[in-house]
C-alpha cells in the first residue's frame, strides 16, 4: 500500500453529533481504498480524507453529499 489513508464522516450541520472519528481506510482485492460510512439519518454529510506518505500528510480533501 503506497499511502496510509484516514477518513472521517460527519454531518456539517450538526458537527460532532454523528462524527465517526478518524478511521483508517482499507484496500480491497482490486486495491481500491474503502471507508465504511454509517449514514444514520437524512441530511447533508461530509467525508474528510487525509492521505499520508512516510508519516507526512500529502493530500487533504472532503466530499459532501
C-alpha positions as CSV (number, residue, x, y, z in Angstrom):
1,X,0.0,0.0,0.0
2,X,1.7,3.2,-1.1
3,X,-0.3,5.5,1.1
4,X,-1.8,5.3,4.5
5,X,-5.2,6.9,4.3
6,X,-7.6,8.1,7.1
7,X,-11.0,9.5,6.9
8,X,-14.0,10.6,9.0
9,X,-17.6,11.2,8.3
10,X,-19.9,13.7,9.9
11,X,-22.9,16.0,9.3
12,X,-21.7,19.6,8.8
13,X,-25.0,21.0,10.0
14,X,-24.7,19.0,13.3
15,X,-20.9,19.0,13.6
16,X,-19.8,16.4,16.2
17,X,-23.2,14.7,16.7
18,X,-22.5,11.8,14.3
19,X,-18.8,12.1,13.9
20,X,-17.2,8.7,13.1
21,X,-13.7,9.8,14.4
22,X,-10.6,9.0,12.4
23,X,-10.8,5.6,10.6
24,X,-8.0,4.1,8.6
25,X,-9.1,3.2,5.0
26,X,-8.6,-0.4,3.9
27,X,-7.7,-1.8,0.5
28,X,-10.0,-4.3,-1.2
29,X,-8.9,-7.0,-3.6
30,X,-8.8,-4.5,-6.5
31,X,-6.6,-2.1,-4.5
32,X,-9.4,0.4,-4.1
33,X,-9.5,2.4,-0.8
34,X,-12.6,1.7,1.3
35,X,-14.1,3.8,4.1
36,X,-17.4,2.5,5.6
37,X,-19.8,5.3,6.2
38,X,-22.8,4.9,8.5
39,X,-25.4,7.3,7.3
40,X,-27.8,7.3,10.3
41,X,-30.2,10.0,9.2
42,X,-31.1,12.0,6.1
43,X,-29.3,15.3,5.6
44,X,-26.0,16.8,4.5
45,X,-23.0,14.6,5.1
46,X,-19.2,15.2,4.6
47,X,-16.3,12.8,4.4
48,X,-12.9,14.2,5.1
49,X,-9.9,12.4,3.8
50,X,-6.1,12.6,4.5
51,X,-3.6,10.6,2.6
52,X,-0.2,10.1,4.2
53,X,3.2,9.2,2.8
54,X,6.1,8.4,5.1
55,X,4.2,9.8,8.0
56,X,3.5,13.2,6.3
57,X,0.1,14.3,5.0
58,X,0.3,14.8,1.2
59,X,-3.4,15.3,0.5
60,X,-6.4,16.8,2.5
61,X,-9.8,16.7,0.9
62,X,-13.5,16.4,1.5
63,X,-16.6,15.1,-0.2
64,X,-20.1,16.4,0.6
65,X,-23.3,14.6,-0.3
